[in-house]
């Protein structure tokens, strides 16, 4: 049962809360153009969602608990415990995940930009379906209003 298994419930609540944070963060960055907004949001998603393994001592007898947690949490706790090895590996995972998330945001922006360009193209009334050189030059010189978002 999900409620009796505390680790499953913990991961589920972390996932839901991280989606809330990402949604509100994306909406909070509405003053930015779409490219930096997507890159920042997906970089934060990478930081929040990359897992890392950890090991913590349970008692003086040498028993240890080993598990998986978000790498940013493992890195923060390793910093507080002054455990340089664990902190280095966790922060390396965080940096790689942030870079991959930012790259994914860039790819999403580029995909949205090309699909918007295709949607804005108007069919020409020319016989061959190709615009003449003068028509293309006139279209390029027309004023284009800026678009926010």
Secondary structure, 3 states (H helix, E strand, C coil): CCCCCHHHHHHHHHHHHHHHHHHHHHHHCCCCCHHHHHHHHHHHHHHHHCEEEEEEECCCCCCEEEEEEEHHHHHHHHHHCCCHHHHHHHHHHHHHHHHHHHHHHHHHHHHHHHHHHHHHCCCCCCCCCCCCHHHHHHHHHCCCCCCCC
